[in-house]
Amino acid sequence: MKKLCLLAALCAALFISGRVSGADAGFPIYFENAKLVVKPEIVNRSTYLPLIEIVQFLKLPYTDALALETFTVRSGASRLVLTRNSGLISINDQIVLLRNPILRENDRWLVPIDFLTQGLSRITGTEFRYRSGRIFAGNVQAPELAMNAQSLGSITRLTLRVGAATRVSVNHDDPKRAVIQIDKSPLDPLRETVDHKDRLVRSVAYDDSDGTSRIVVETTEDVADVRVTPAEGNEIFFVDFLRKGTPVTTEPPAPEPAPAPAAPDRPAALPNASKLRVVVLDPGHGGLDSGTRSPGLSEKDLTLAIARRLRGALQSRLGVTVLLTRDADVAMDSEARSAVANNNQANLFISIHIGYSANKLDSGSSVFVMKEDFGGPVTPTSGHLFLPWYLGYRTSHQSSIQFAKILQDELTKAIPGWKFPVRNAPLGVLSSATMPGIALEIGNLNNNVNAQTLVDAGFQNRLVNTIVNAVQQLTP
């Protein structure tokens, strides 16, 4: 018997000696109308929480029997008894085994996480749900938080999706760290970190150790600015990290065009746009790639101005979420542009360009769809058709053609004298887009009359309203 006692004492001593000093960070426990932040202790890679602070917060009577080395908690007629260095707890005289033993050190009782879920919940009737680094108690509602990061040319974009409307702000006073504050707590992150690293961002991690929601982004010194753009009723946020040297556009948003009446005799909605929620607009060119040019004008500036007007009109008239592949003078390749649409599960993709012809009298425009059967035949694999990424357009090709014809009809009626033929071309920006997508090429920048028309605010508003009319016909 003495040998067994000595062995037990030795095991307890070895267990306690495995302690790692407690982290400075807190551990939040969220209740319906309150929260408790405690300081955890890490012992043998297991998280321990201070018992008395939790019991006192819940206003439960307790007895700390120093001589017997037991601790008793009462809730109504229920009684819970735990013993130092033992994984056995007694609930109304029934024994429950925990994964790790109860500890008592320096007049502090420390309990493992499962003490709350296996012990305290049984006598209080409060359910405790453990998530990595936090606990949700009772009926507390915690909206989900999804994080995704991607490199877009000279921008790194962090996309945040919160299951409830909130506000987001950024503090980037430290050149090597950006702290994104989220005005909603608690949140239930689908993952604690984002596995992304590039020239601007080193790490992305969610942190609510003090009971407030934030995302800590370790950045490089190449980051010049951080911008936040809300979308979809402040439930989605795009946090853009801009590289040094990226031009900052300070042009104010274009005024919203006046609402136009809905088009009569609306055709059937497209299969892929039956629930039009997200539209991605792609202002062509950017950065060192100016596109076509004429004295005092460049394609990249005109496409961005038109895309901004179109964004405002789509949001105000149709109430859809509208994203731009670029909202500044930055360079992006074709794959990055279509990736914005794919990653945000867009229902429609419109790439905007300005035309150019050596003939200064030309005023032709075009609506482009991806060239049919581009990329050759695809080999069936295991009874399923495998599509390489660069053939993603095939999943919505017929819907793209249908929208192109609707847009052609609307533009022809609204802008007399300008022709808008539907053309096929192997365009990289459309090839990997998995939703209905077209490229609209407007006018001829080498035509002086066209150039003056394209910069006219009245013409841009008419063009934008016409495109909205076409998009409106996609909604059921």
DAVENQUI-V951120 format. One record per residue. SS is DSSP state (a for helix, b for strand, c for the rest). Layout:
<<SS> <SS>>
//
This chain:
<<c> <a> <a> <a> <a> <a> <a> <a> <a> <a> <a> <a> <a> <a> <a> <a> <a> <c> <b> <b> <c> <c> <c> <c> <c> <b> <b> <b> <b> <b> <c> <c> <c> <c> <b> <b> <b> <b> <b> <c> <b> <b> <b> <c> <c> <b> <b> <b> <b> <b> <a> <a> <a> <a> <a> <a> <a> <c> <c> <c> <c> <b> <b> <b> <b> <c> <c> <c> <c> <b> <b> <b> <b> <b> <b> <c> <c> <b> <b> <b> <b> <b> <b> <c> <c> <c> <c> <b> <b> <b> <b> <c> <c> <b> <b> <b> <b> <c> <c> <c> <c> <c> <b> <b> <b> <c> <c> <b> <b> <b> <b> <b> <a> <a> <a> <a> <a> <a> <a> <a> <a> <a> <a> <a> <c> <c> <c> <b> <b> <b> <b> <c> <c> <b> <b> <b> <b> <c> <c> <c> <c> <c> <b> <b> <b> <b> <b> <b> <b> <b> <b> <b> <c> <c> <b> <b> <b> <b> <b> <b> <b> <b> <c> <c> <c> <c> <c> <b> <b> <b> <b> <c> <c> <c> <c> <c> <b> <b> <b> <b> <b> <b> <c> <c> <c> <c> <b> <b> <b> <c> <c> <c> <b> <b> <c> <c> <c> <c> <c> <c> <b> <b> <b> <b> <b> <b> <b> <c> <c> <c> <c> <c> <b> <b> <b> <b> <b> <b> <b> <c> <c> <c> <b> <b> <b> <b> <b> <b> <b> <b> <b> <c> <c> <c> <c> <b> <b> <b> <b> <b> <b> <b> <b> <c> <c> <c> <c> <c> <c> <c> <c> <c> <c> <c> <c> <c> <c> <c> <c> <c> <c> <c> <c> <c> <c> <c> <c> <c> <c> <c> <a> <a> <a> <c> <c> <c> <c> <b> <b> <b> <b> <b> <b> <c> <c> <b> <c> <c> <b> <c> <c> <c> <b> <b> <c> <c> <b> <b> <a> <a> <a> <a> <a> <a> <a> <a> <a> <a> <a> <a> <a> <a> <a> <a> <a> <a> <a> <a> <c> <c> <b> <b> <b> <b> <c> <c> <c> <c> <c> <c> <c> <c> <c> <a> <a> <a> <a> <a> <a> <a> <a> <a> <a> <c> <c> <c> <c> <b> <b> <b> <b> <b> <b> <b> <c> <c> <c> <c> <c> <c> <c> <c> <c> <c> <b> <b> <b> <b> <b> <b> <c> <c> <c> <c> <c> <c> <c> <c> <c> <b> <b> <c> <c> <b> <b> <c> <c> <c> <a> <a> <a> <a> <a> <a> <a> <a> <a> <a> <a> <a> <a> <a> <a> <a> <a> <a> <a> <a> <a> <a> <a> <a> <a> <a> <c> <c> <c> <c> <c> <b> <b> <b> <b> <b> <b> <c> <c> <a> <a> <a> <a> <c> <c> <c> <c> <b> <b> <b> <b> <b> <b> <b> <c> <c> <c> <c> <c> <a> <a> <a> <a> <a> <a> <a> <c> <c> <a> <a> <a> <a> <a> <a> <a> <a> <a> <a> <a> <a> <a> <a> <a> <a> <c> <c> <c> <c>>
//
